[in-house]
């Protein structure tokens, strides 16, 4: 594997960097792409999501079309975040789940209740359905984050998701001294009905051991294996005990993502698991060679994890399916901290697709912190091309 190119794709707008939503094909056979992205106002606060379409495999793009925008309410501002999109080749529709959350006084509330809203796009008519909340009987709601949904071999839609770890009083649990609540994994599962509608429900939760990952589990990435099982790679955290190891975590399902095994550190095929900061990742099966690949941040540059950092380098690696492990000798750096850049430069906010013309991975990434750690939002949005073979 090798990196073929890196280019600035979208510049920051007066300190408002671009944030990836999703980028994917919206046709079974044509090389028609859609790209959703938004702007960031402050940490974990997004707005002004737009869509662009390319009819020539990413060479040119239509002008941005506004799709989601925050709005004022008496208590503050309602914002949208983290859209996850899936093009269903059987229905020809793009299905999108997005977070909607209240920011009291336009400030981030880490314990906020979340709502997931659904809409669908028909490329044939160039129309969107109405934005509709999904109602789940869950005390604090459910959120998608770093979501790359899949459609399984049995036709089920799986949108990886998360929620708060709650105490006996229904309040979010914080590890002692931690600013952030702990996360629990629950997936949004969609099954088509005879009339073409989708019936949504939640998987069983994956409960973390907070003495192993102090902020619990977040931002799951899922792939279907050739033996019919599903593998899930999870964001962990060691911020409250940085002397302990920080890992990505691994879990399996044998019942189409309804229930999951207890997570263990993500292994390598040779040697011990490689440590990783608290950041999202993604896994996918190549359309050209049918192998699994993982993209994320690994601590391979001599810096141990401490909570969210380091968020560099970003790597791609082939995945061995049985026993499941990263293939150590395939780990390839896509980008890393450059001379003169802050150690807190981030290569952790990305989305990608696999080019139908040549099989290359085309990755979009916001390089937060490239100017400095203090002015981390003075960051551009890049497009990378990575050759798999």
N, C-alpha and C positions, 0 to 999 in steps of 0.2 A: 504494500500500500504506500502511496505517496501523495503529498499535497501538490496539486497542480497550480493553484492560483489563489490569491487573496486580493479583494478589491473593496473599496468603500462603496456601499450600495445606497445608504441613506445617511446624510449628515444629521448631527443634532441640530435642534431648532432653538437657538438662544438658551442652550443648556437643557433642553427637553430631548433626551435621547429617544430613539425608536426602540420599541420592544416587540419581539416576535410573537405572533399569535399562532399561525400555522401557515404552511405552504405545501400544496399537494395538487395532484392531477384531479381534474373534475370531468374526465372523459375516459371511457374504457379503452379507446384505441388512439384518439388524437392526443397530441402533446400540448393540451390546454391546461394551464396552471392557474390556481388562485393563491393569492398571498394576502393574509390579513396581518396587519401590524398596527400598533398604537404608539402613543407618546407617554412618557413617564413624567409625572409632576414632582414626586418625591418617592422615597423608598416604599415600594409595594403600593403605589397609588398611580393608576393608569387612566388614560382618557383618550378620546378622539380616535377610536379604532376605525380603520378604513380597509377597504378591499381593493385589490388590483388584480387584473386578469392578464395573462400572457397567452396569445394564440400561436406563438412560435417557439415554444419550449424555453421560455425565459430570456429570449433575446431582447424583446421589447415588452413593455407593460402599458396597460391603459392608465389613464389618470386615476388617482385615488378617489374612491367613492365612499363617503362617510357611512358608517354602519351602526356603531354604538358610541354614545356620548353620555357623560355624567349629567345628572340633573339635581337641582336644589330641592330640598324638602325642609320642613320646619326644624328638624333635628340636625341638619347638616347637609351632606352631599351623598347621593347614591352613585356609586361607581361600578363599572364592569371590569372584569379581569380574567385572564388566563383562558381564553377561548380554546377549546379542543375540537378539531374538525376531522370528520371521516367521510370520504366519498364511498358510498355503497354501490358497487358495480352492478348489483342485481336490480336495484331500483333506479339507478341513475341520479340519485339525490345526494347532496352534500348535507350531512347532519352535524350540527354544531351545538355543544353545550358550553355555557359561559357562566362564570360567577357573577352574582349581583349582591352588593353588600353596602350597608350604611356606614359612612364615615362621619361620626358625630362631630359637628363643628369643623368638618373636613379634616379630621385627624384620624390616623389609623388606630383602630381598636382591635388589638390582637385577639381578644376574646369574643369578637363579634359573631353573631349568627349569620350563616350564609344561605343564599338561595341559588339554585342552579336554574338557569333559563335555557329553553330549547328553541331553536329555529332551524329551518331546512331551506336549502336553495335548490331550485330546479334549473340546471344549465340550459335545458331545452327551451324554456320560456323566459329565462333570465329574471325569475321572480323568487322572492323570499316569502316564507310563511310568517305568520304573526309570531312575535316573541312570547313564549308561554312558560310560566314557572312549572317546574316539576315538583310535585308535592310528595314528600317522604315523611313518614312518622318517625322523625329523628329529632331529639330535643334541641340541638343547636344547628341543625342543617348540615349540609354536605357541600364540599367544594372540590372543583377540579383545579389542579395545579401541575404545570409541566406535563400536560396530558397529551399522550399520543394514542388515541383509541384504536381498537382493532375490531374486525369482524371475524368470528371464529369459523372453523370448518363446519359447524352445525348451524351457522347463520345467526348466532347471538352477537349483539353489539356490546362491547366492553369498553366503558369509559373509566379508566383508572381514577380513583378519587380518594378523598380523605375527610376526616372530621376531627373534632376535639375529643381528647380523653377526658371523661367526666367523672367527678367524684359522686359520692352517695347523694349529694344534694343537687346534682345536675349542673354543677359548676365546672368550668375547665380546670384541669389539673396542671399546675406548674411545678416542675422539679424545684426543690427548695432553692430559693434565690434566683430563679430563672425568669427572665422577662417574658418569655414566650410560653404559651400553653403547649402541652405535649399532644402529638398527633396520633390518630388511630386510622388505619386503612379500612375503607369500605368502598366497593366499586359500584358504579351505576351500570346495571345490566339491562339491556333492552331486547325483548323478544317480539318478533313480528306476529301479529294475529292474522286470522283468515281474511279480515277486511282490509289488511294492509297497514293498520295502525300499529304502533309500538307500545307494548306494555313494559313499563319501567319498574324495576325494583332494585333493592340494595343487596349486595353480598353480605355474608357474615363478616363481622369485624376481625381485623388482625390487631391484637392487643400487644403493645410493646412492653418490654422490661426496661423500666427507666433507669436501672442501674447499669444497663448496657448501652443505652442510647437516651441521653437525658431529655431531649425534646421529643422523644417518641419516634414515630415513623411518618414519613411524608413522601410525596411525589413518586408514586409507584410507576414502574415501566414494565410492561407485560408482553410476552411473546408466547405463541403456541409452539410446542415442541413436536418433533416428528412422531413421538410415541403417544401423542394425544394429551399429554399433560400440559400445564401452563407454568412458565417460570415468571417470577416477579422480582425485580431488583428495586430496592428501596433506599431512600435517603435516610441516613442516621445522623447522630450528633453526639459529640463528646465535649460540648462547650462548658459544661458544669464540672467536668473532671478531665481536663486536657492531658493529665498524666496517663490516662487510660487510652486504649486504642480507639480510633474512629474509623468506621467502615461503611461501605455499601453493604446492604443486607439482602439475603436471598430467601425466597419462599416458593412453594410449589402448590398447585391445585390439580386435583384429579377429577373434579366435577364441574368443569367449565366455569371456573372462577367463583363458585359459590362459597367454598371454604378453602382455607390455606394452612399450610404447615407453619410451625413456629420458625421465625426467621433465624438464619445463621449468617456469619460473615461471608461475603461473596468470595469464593475461592479462586485461586489460580491453578492451572494444571501442573505447575512446577513451583515448589516453595510455598511460603506462607501467603495468606491473603495480603493484598496491597492496601495500605491505609488510604482513606479518602476523607476530604472535608464534607461538611453538610451542604450538599448541593444536588440538584436533580441530574438525571441521566436518561438515556433512551436506548432501546434495543429494537432491532428490526431484522427481518429475514430478507436477504438479497433476492431480487427478482431475476438476477442473471445467473447466480451459482447456487442458490438455495441454502447458503450458509447464514448462520446468525452472526450479527455484529453488535457491539455495544459502543456507545459514545458517552463520554463523561470525563470527570476530573479525577485523576489519581495522583497521589503524593509520591512522585518518582523523581523529584528534583531536590531531595534532601531536606524538605520542610515537612514536619509532622502536622497533622490536622489539629486545629484549635477552633471548634465551632464551624462557622461558615467558611473559614479559610484553611488552606489556600484554595483559590478558584482558578488555578493555573498549574500545570498545563491542561489543555483539553486534548484527549486522545481518542483514537478509535482502535478497537481490538476485535479479533475474531473470537467467537465463543464456541467452546467445545460443549456439545449437548449432553454427552454421557461419559463420565460424570460431569455435571454442569460446572464449567469453570472458564475464566478468561484464559486465552492462550497467551502466555507471557511473552513468547518470542514474536508475537504479531502486534504488540502494543506500538502504535505509531502516533507521534505528536502531530496534531493539527495546528496548534498555536500555543505559545507560551509567553511568559514575561520577557520583554525585550530589554536590552541594555538601556539604563536610564529610566525605566518604568518602575512604578511602585510595586512592591511585593503583593499589594492588594488589587492589582489589575485582575479583572474577572473575565474568564472564558467559560461562563456557566449558564448564560441565558441564550439558548439557541433552539432552532427548529430546522428541519431538513427534509429533503426528498431524494429519491434515487432517480437519476436522469434516465428516461426511457431510450434515449438515443445511444448512450454509451455505457450505462451502468454506474457512472460516477455518482458519488454522494455530493449533493449541493447543499451546503449548510449556511444558514443565516445566523449571525451572532452579534450581539451588542457587547463591545469591549469596554464595559464600565471600568472606570479607574485608569484608563490609558493616559489621561493627562496628568492626574495626580490622585492620591487617595482622598484628599480633601475635596477636590472638585471632580468627584467620580462621575457626575452626570455629563461632563463635557466629553462625551463619548460618541463615536460613530458606529454605524451598523454595517457589518461586513458580509460579503458573500465569498465563501470558500468552495473550491472544487477539489474533491479527493478521489483519486483513482483506487479502486478496490483491488484490481488485479493487474 
